[in-house]
Amino acid sequence: MNDQRSTPDLDPPRMRRSQGQIIVARALWYTKPGQAELRTERLAPPAPGEARVATEYSAISRGTERLVAQGEVPQSEWSRMRAPMQAGTFSFPIKYGYSAAGLVTAGSDKIVGRRVFALHPHQDYFQTPEDHLLAIPDAVPSRRAVLAANMETALNAHWDAGTSPGDRIVVIGAGVVGLLIAYLARRIAGTAVTIVDVDPARASFAEALGLAFAVPQTIPADNRIVFHTSATGAGLDAAIEACAFEGRVIEMSWYGTHPVTLNLGAAFHSRRLRIISSQVGHVAPSHRSQIKHRDRLERALALLDDPALDILISQSVAFTELPKSLADIWLSPGLPPVVHYSSK
């Protein structure tokens, strides 16, 4: 995939327009269930310690962000589910999102002109404290860098699971997070990894990443670790069934306001199985004493240095078209597109 990275030399007009001036930015706001719009906001010159970023790409989450967009975040979780740079409050209106890559156009000399990643909603220009930004490695194009939030989730999942060499592993759900979990698992020596999805068309993504693929009727049995990412009760039941004796299910799905019926009869108890919740808001206990959130995100960015991962971001949608495209994006059987931004 050709990903033209912006630099100060390649994009001087945009740099000049935003450097140290008051500008008008546009951001995506979810206004009511199923509806969104672009709203403008004025950005004053960055204060000391702040930076202004011209966004190149941002990523859409078909998991948490879709639940936010549809008003399906339980009131009990409104404070815990705040995104780092969220504006507005649950349930509506709200500016929500957490995966943006762009170019610093104003700030301290050490950071201006750098490509950076930020946990920020969809917005063409934004300002944030400089210590909230992470430099994107040279080997990672900006477009691929928006996978960092998903890669961070996948990395934390393996820390929660205690994945080790030689493990038999199944991942239920071939979305972006599921594919990244399986991708990381395959890189561990001696592992046998299969990713499962109800949609046979997802096999093409698995093949591009060197992964074995199965539909639910052909899931291999006796797996020490099963990651569940499908956000369905049927998928969670399948994950339990795929476990070996004293195996563990790592539950990655968040269901929002939707209750889930789970079959804990049959062999769940006799096989001494465990269901472990993995959630990216906290570093896994196994690493928490040494790894902070920023460290984990830096490691996730570094893990994106493989061009094979571009299969996960092959589709795109223009930022200006995003409000009217979201309904189709939530329902599409494919992977969600990357949002691309153009110079003003």
C-alpha positions as CSV (number, residue, x, y, z in Angstrom):
1,M,0.0,0.0,0.0
2,N,1.3,3.4,-0.9
3,D,1.1,5.7,2.2
4,Q,2.5,9.1,1.5
5,R,3.8,10.4,4.8
6,S,3.6,14.1,5.3
7,T,6.7,16.0,6.4
8,P,7.2,19.8,6.7
9,D,8.8,19.8,3.2
10,L,6.0,17.9,1.6
11,D,3.1,19.9,3.1
12,P,4.3,23.5,3.7
13,P,1.0,25.2,3.0
14,R,-0.8,23.3,5.8
15,M,2.1,24.0,8.1
16,R,2.0,27.7,7.5
17,R,-1.8,28.0,7.9
18,S,-1.8,26.4,11.3
19,Q,1.5,27.4,12.8
20,G,0.9,29.6,15.9
21,Q,-2.4,31.0,14.6
22,I,-6.0,30.9,15.6
23,I,-7.7,28.4,13.3
24,V,-11.1,26.8,12.9
25,A,-11.0,23.0,13.3
26,R,-13.7,20.5,12.5
27,A,-14.6,17.5,14.7
28,L,-17.1,14.6,14.5
29,W,-19.8,14.7,17.1
30,Y,-22.3,12.0,17.9
31,T,-25.5,13.9,18.5
32,K,-28.1,11.2,19.1
33,P,-28.4,7.4,18.5
34,G,-27.3,6.8,14.9
35,Q,-26.7,10.4,14.0
36,A,-23.4,12.4,13.8
37,E,-22.3,15.7,12.4
38,L,-19.1,17.8,11.9
39,R,-18.9,20.8,14.2
40,T,-16.4,23.6,14.2
41,E,-14.3,24.9,17.0
42,R,-11.7,27.6,17.3
43,L,-8.2,26.7,18.3
44,A,-6.1,29.4,19.9
45,P,-2.3,29.3,19.5
46,P,-0.9,26.4,21.5
47,A,0.0,27.3,25.1
48,P,3.5,26.4,26.4
49,G,3.7,22.6,26.7
50,E,1.0,22.1,24.1
51,A,1.2,21.0,20.5
52,R,-1.1,21.4,17.5
53,V,-1.5,18.4,15.2
54,A,-2.8,18.3,11.6
55,T,-4.5,14.9,11.4
56,E,-3.6,12.6,8.6
57,Y,-5.6,9.5,9.5
58,S,-7.9,8.2,12.3
59,A,-9.4,4.8,13.0
60,I,-13.0,3.9,13.7
61,S,-13.8,1.3,16.4
62,R,-16.7,-1.0,15.5
63,G,-16.7,-2.2,19.1
64,T,-16.8,0.5,21.7
65,E,-17.2,3.5,19.4
66,R,-20.2,1.9,17.7
67,L,-21.8,1.4,21.1
68,V,-21.2,5.0,22.0
69,A,-22.6,6.2,18.6
70,Q,-25.8,4.1,19.2
71,G,-26.2,5.3,22.8
72,E,-25.6,1.8,24.2
73,V,-23.2,2.7,27.0
74,P,-24.7,1.8,30.4
75,Q,-25.1,4.8,32.7
76,S,-23.0,3.0,35.3
77,E,-20.0,3.2,32.9
78,W,-20.3,6.8,31.8
79,S,-17.3,8.0,33.9
80,R,-15.2,4.9,33.3
81,M,-15.7,5.0,29.5
82,R,-14.5,8.5,29.0
83,A,-11.9,8.7,26.2
84,P,-8.7,10.6,27.0
85,M,-9.6,13.7,24.9
86,Q,-13.3,13.3,24.8
87,A,-15.5,16.4,24.7
88,G,-19.2,16.4,25.7
89,T,-20.7,13.9,28.1
90,F,-22.6,10.6,27.8
91,S,-24.8,10.0,26.4
92,F,-25.2,12.8,23.8
93,P,-23.8,15.0,22.3
94,I,-20.3,13.6,22.5
95,K,-17.0,13.9,20.6
96,Y,-15.5,10.4,20.9
97,G,-12.7,8.4,19.4
98,Y,-9.2,7.3,20.4
99,S,-6.8,6.7,17.5
100,A,-5.4,9.5,15.4
101,A,-2.1,10.0,13.5
102,G,-0.8,13.3,12.2
103,L,1.8,15.9,11.8
104,V,2.8,18.4,14.6
105,T,2.4,21.9,13.1
106,A,2.9,24.0,16.2
107,G,4.6,23.5,19.5
108,S,8.2,23.2,20.8
109,D,11.1,23.0,18.4
110,K,11.8,19.4,19.4
111,I,8.4,18.2,18.2
112,V,7.3,20.4,15.3
113,G,7.4,18.5,12.0
114,R,7.2,15.1,13.8
115,R,4.6,12.5,12.9
116,V,2.8,11.5,16.1
117,F,0.0,9.3,17.4
118,A,-2.6,10.4,19.9
119,L,-5.6,9.0,21.6
120,H,-7.9,11.7,20.2
121,P,-11.4,11.8,18.6
122,H,-11.9,12.3,14.8
123,Q,-10.8,16.0,14.2
124,D,-8.9,17.6,11.4
125,Y,-6.7,19.8,13.7
126,F,-6.4,19.3,17.4
127,Q,-4.3,20.5,20.4
128,T,-3.1,18.5,23.3
129,P,-0.3,18.5,25.8
130,E,2.9,17.4,24.2
131,D,3.4,14.6,26.6
132,H,0.1,13.0,25.3
133,L,1.7,12.5,21.9
134,L,3.9,9.6,20.9
135,A,6.4,9.8,18.0
136,I,5.5,7.3,15.2
137,P,8.5,5.1,14.4
138,D,10.1,5.8,11.0
139,A,9.2,2.2,9.8
140,V,5.5,2.8,10.5
141,P,3.5,4.8,7.9
142,S,1.0,7.2,9.5
143,R,-2.0,5.3,8.0
144,R,-0.9,2.1,9.7
145,A,-0.1,3.9,12.9
146,V,-3.8,4.3,13.6
147,L,-3.9,0.6,14.4
148,A,-1.9,1.4,17.6
149,A,-4.9,1.5,19.9
150,N,-6.1,-1.9,18.6
151,M,-2.5,-3.3,18.8
152,E,-2.3,-2.1,22.4
153,T,-5.5,-4.0,23.2
154,A,-4.1,-7.1,21.6
155,L,-0.8,-6.8,23.5
156,N,-2.6,-6.4,26.8
157,A,-4.8,-9.4,26.0
158,H,-1.7,-11.6,25.7
159,W,-0.3,-10.2,29.0
160,D,-3.7,-11.1,30.7
161,A,-3.7,-14.5,29.1
162,G,-0.1,-15.4,29.9
163,T,0.5,-16.7,26.4
164,S,3.6,-18.8,26.2
165,P,5.6,-20.8,23.5
166,G,4.0,-23.9,22.3
167,D,0.4,-23.0,23.3
168,R,-2.6,-24.1,21.2
169,I,-4.6,-20.9,20.7
170,V,-7.9,-20.0,19.1
171,V,-9.3,-16.5,18.5
172,I,-13.0,-16.2,18.0
173,G,-13.9,-13.2,15.8
174,A,-11.8,-12.0,12.9
175,G,-12.3,-8.3,13.4
176,V,-9.3,-6.0,13.7
177,V,-8.6,-6.8,17.4
178,G,-9.1,-10.5,16.8
179,L,-6.7,-10.5,13.8
180,L,-4.1,-8.6,15.7
181,I,-4.3,-10.9,18.7
182,A,-3.8,-13.9,16.4
183,Y,-1.0,-12.1,14.6
184,L,0.9,-11.6,17.8
185,A,0.2,-15.2,18.9
186,R,1.6,-16.6,15.7
187,R,4.9,-14.7,16.4
188,I,5.4,-16.7,19.6
189,A,7.6,-19.7,19.1
190,G,5.8,-23.0,18.6
191,T,2.2,-21.8,18.9
192,A,-0.6,-23.3,16.9
193,V,-3.0,-20.5,16.2
194,T,-6.4,-20.5,14.5
195,I,-8.8,-17.6,14.0
196,V,-12.5,-18.2,13.7
197,D,-15.3,-16.2,12.1
198,V,-18.9,-16.9,10.9
199,D,-18.0,-15.0,7.7
200,P,-15.9,-17.1,5.4
201,A,-14.8,-14.0,3.5
202,R,-12.7,-13.1,6.5
203,A,-10.4,-16.0,5.6
204,S,-8.6,-13.6,3.2
205,F,-7.4,-11.4,6.1
206,A,-6.2,-14.4,8.0
207,E,-4.4,-15.7,4.9
208,A,-2.6,-12.4,4.4
209,L,-1.3,-12.6,8.0
210,G,-0.3,-16.2,7.7
211,L,-3.0,-17.5,10.0
212,A,-5.1,-20.6,9.9
213,F,-8.8,-19.9,9.5
214,A,-11.9,-21.8,10.5
215,V,-15.7,-21.4,10.6
216,P,-17.5,-22.2,13.8
217,Q,-18.3,-25.7,12.7
218,T,-14.6,-26.6,12.4
219,I,-13.0,-25.0,15.4
220,P,-10.1,-27.1,16.6
221,A,-10.6,-28.5,20.2
222,D,-8.3,-28.7,23.3
223,N,-6.9,-25.2,23.2
224,R,-5.1,-23.8,26.3
225,I,-6.1,-20.2,25.5
226,V,-9.2,-19.0,23.6
227,F,-9.6,-15.3,23.0
228,H,-13.2,-14.1,22.4
229,T,-13.7,-10.9,20.4
230,S,-17.0,-11.5,18.5
231,A,-19.3,-9.7,21.0
232,T,-21.9,-12.4,20.8
233,G,-23.2,-15.0,23.2
234,A,-22.8,-17.7,20.6
235,G,-19.2,-16.7,20.1
236,L,-18.5,-16.9,23.9
237,D,-20.2,-20.3,24.0
238,A,-18.0,-21.5,21.2
239,A,-14.9,-20.2,23.0
240,I,-15.8,-22.2,26.1
241,E,-16.4,-25.3,24.0
242,A,-13.0,-24.9,22.3
243,C,-11.0,-24.9,25.6
244,A,-8.9,-27.8,26.8
245,F,-9.0,-29.1,30.4
246,E,-8.2,-26.1,32.7
247,G,-8.1,-23.8,29.7
248,R,-8.9,-20.2,29.8
249,V,-11.2,-17.9,27.8
250,I,-9.9,-14.3,27.5
251,E,-13.1,-12.2,27.1
252,M,-12.3,-9.2,24.9
253,S,-15.8,-8.2,24.0
254,W,-17.7,-5.4,25.6
255,Y,-21.5,-5.7,25.2
256,G,-22.7,-2.3,26.4
257,T,-26.3,-2.4,27.4
258,H,-26.9,-5.9,25.7
259,P,-27.3,-8.8,28.1
260,V,-25.6,-12.1,27.2
261,T,-26.9,-15.6,27.9
262,L,-24.1,-18.0,28.5
263,N,-24.2,-21.8,28.8
264,L,-22.2,-22.7,31.9
265,G,-23.7,-26.1,32.1
266,A,-22.2,-29.0,30.1
267,A,-18.5,-29.4,30.7
268,F,-17.6,-25.9,32.0
269,H,-17.1,-27.0,35.6
270,S,-15.9,-30.5,35.0
271,R,-13.1,-29.1,32.8
272,R,-12.3,-26.4,35.4
273,L,-12.3,-23.6,32.8
274,R,-11.7,-19.9,33.5
275,I,-13.2,-16.8,31.9
276,I,-10.8,-13.8,32.3
277,S,-11.8,-10.2,31.4
278,S,-9.2,-8.3,29.5
279,Q,-9.8,-4.5,29.2
280,V,-7.3,-2.0,27.9
281,G,-8.1,0.7,30.4
282,H,-5.6,-0.9,32.8
283,V,-2.3,-2.5,32.2
284,A,-2.5,-6.3,32.8
285,P,-1.6,-7.2,36.4
286,S,1.4,-9.3,35.2
287,H,3.1,-6.2,33.8
288,R,1.6,-3.3,35.9
289,S,4.5,-2.9,38.3
290,Q,6.9,-2.1,35.4
291,I,4.8,-1.0,32.4
292,K,2.8,2.2,32.4
293,H,0.1,3.1,29.8
294,R,2.6,5.2,27.7
295,D,5.1,2.4,27.7
296,R,2.5,-0.1,26.5
297,L,1.3,2.2,23.7
298,E,4.9,2.8,22.5
299,R,5.5,-0.9,22.3
300,A,2.2,-1.3,20.4
301,L,3.4,1.3,17.9
302,A,6.7,-0.5,17.4
303,L,4.9,-3.7,16.7
304,L,3.2,-2.1,13.6
305,D,6.4,-2.2,11.6
306,D,5.1,-5.1,9.3
307,P,3.7,-4.1,5.9
308,A,1.5,-7.3,6.0
309,L,-0.7,-5.4,8.5
310,D,-1.8,-3.0,5.7
311,I,-4.5,-5.6,4.8
312,L,-6.4,-4.3,7.9
313,I,-6.5,-0.7,6.6
314,S,-7.1,-1.3,2.9
315,Q,-10.4,0.7,2.8
316,S,-10.7,4.4,3.6
317,V,-13.4,7.1,3.9
318,A,-12.9,10.9,3.7
319,F,-13.4,12.8,7.0
320,T,-15.9,15.1,5.3
321,E,-18.0,12.1,4.3
322,L,-17.8,10.4,7.7
323,P,-21.2,11.6,9.2
324,K,-23.2,10.2,6.3
325,S,-21.1,7.0,6.0
326,L,-21.3,5.8,9.6
327,A,-24.6,3.9,9.2
328,D,-23.1,1.8,6.5
329,I,-19.8,1.4,8.3
330,W,-21.5,0.0,11.4
331,L,-23.4,-2.6,9.3
332,S,-20.8,-3.5,6.8
333,P,-19.4,-7.1,7.0
334,G,-15.9,-5.9,6.1
335,L,-13.3,-4.3,8.4
336,P,-14.0,-0.7,9.2
337,P,-12.3,1.9,6.9
338,V,-9.6,4.3,7.9
339,V,-10.6,8.0,8.0
340,H,-8.3,10.1,5.8
341,Y,-7.9,13.9,6.0
342,S,-6.9,16.3,3.3
343,S,-5.2,19.7,3.5
344,K,-7.5,22.7,3.8
